[in-house]
Amino acid sequence: CVRNRVLDKYPDYSYRDLRRALARFYRCREENVLPTAGAGEAVNLTLIAVRPRTVVVLEPSYGEYEDVSHVLGIEYRSVFYRRDGSRFYLDLSHLDEACLDEDTLIIVTNPNNPLGIYIDKNLLIPYLSRCRARVLVDEAYIELCSRCSIEVGHDLPKNIIFVRSLTKWLSLPGIRLGFLYTEDDELYRKIDIVRQPWNVNSLAECLALGLVEYENEFKRFIEYSRRYIENEKKRVSRKLIDMGLTVFESDTNFILVEVGGGDRISRDLRKKGIAVRSCTSFKGLGPSFIRMAIRQAKENDELLDILSKEIALG
Ligand SMILES: Cc1ncc(COP(=O)(O)O)c(C=O)c1O
């Protein structure tokens, strides 16, 4: 793409080919795909265009939803996953009140960040489709979840906006590429109006066009990543449990661990060049948790080694 000097030109104003490529790869309708600069932009644009009175988020979750809601003057409410020993679970009926209000936007991160829990779409979508509220389902991590479908699909409930990211599974956060999908044509038009022209850069556009030419290779890469993550996650989890830590079952590429002093541990690991996410800022969690990403086995072993020394020190 760089050699073809795509950066010398503006991207296509209406992203026709890009929408077609995404629609083909994800098996959805091209007229309902709206390319964005990452899932992050898709979330912000939805909040700006919908401008609900209230946003209700299943927590713990990605903090950006709350920050943007506050700036836009939208009332923000949380509905929490519950903890039962070494697992978190969700009772969908806790969303019943929000579901009945047409001036509410419910946000569900699926799989959840930082819990890693995936709510089966066959349960989630029928429930959400009966809501009068709109719902944003943020599927930024879905390609890295072994039991999840890559496809977005079509003939979907009009009150649901699906958000996808290409930065996670391609491991290219700098490329800034994602999209949203809604079959509500009026909402689609509103979001399209508030997005900045050329919001997706021409390098990301060019790369995503390769999804058509190399569809099988990209899909094999996703399958490979999923298998690798599953195996490595099992191995790392076993070692963490052997250290006496509580590990929460995850459907995606990170695991939530209860370690005690999460802040101190993440600070000390950072000094050694290893980044784990302290969960202090996640509502419903707090400083005793960390979220760690599954990486190459050598890097995971390094982390486990340092972590076991940290824990021995108390
Ligand atoms: C749940 C969730 N949604 C969206 C994003 C933003 O992703 P992107 O890099 O595609 O903008 C993140 C980033 O961490 C995230 O955790």
PDBQT file of the ligand as one rigid body, heavy atoms in Angstrom, charges set to zero:
ROOT
HETATM    1  C1  LIG A 401     -14.253  -2.730  24.593  1.00  0.00    +0.000 C 
HETATM    2  C2  LIG A 401     -13.435  -1.873  23.696  1.00  0.00    +0.000 A 
HETATM    3  N1  LIG A 401     -14.028  -1.240  22.677  1.00  0.00    +0.000 NA
HETATM    4  C3  LIG A 401     -13.332  -0.460  21.836  1.00  0.00    +0.000 A 
HETATM    5  C4  LIG A 401     -11.975  -0.268  21.995  1.00  0.00    +0.000 A 
HETATM    6  C5  LIG A 401     -11.245   0.598  21.015  1.00  0.00    +0.000 C 
HETATM    7  O1  LIG A 401     -10.680  -0.218  20.044  1.00  0.00    +0.000 OA
HETATM    8  P1  LIG A 401     -10.006   0.367  18.713  1.00  0.00    +0.000 P 
HETATM    9  O2  LIG A 401      -8.540   0.236  18.876  1.00  0.00    +0.000 OA
HETATM   10  O3  LIG A 401     -10.526  -0.481  17.607  1.00  0.00    +0.000 OA
HETATM   11  O4  LIG A 401     -10.452   1.789  18.614  1.00  0.00    +0.000 OA
HETATM   12  C6  LIG A 401     -11.305  -0.897  23.045  1.00  0.00    +0.000 A 
HETATM   13  C7  LIG A 401      -9.862  -0.698  23.228  1.00  0.00    +0.000 C 
HETATM   14  O5  LIG A 401      -9.231  -1.172  24.122  1.00  0.00    +0.000 OA
HETATM   15  C8  LIG A 401     -12.061  -1.719  23.922  1.00  0.00    +0.000 A 
HETATM   16  O6  LIG A 401     -11.492  -2.342  24.949  1.00  0.00    +0.000 OA
ENDROOT
TORSDOF 0
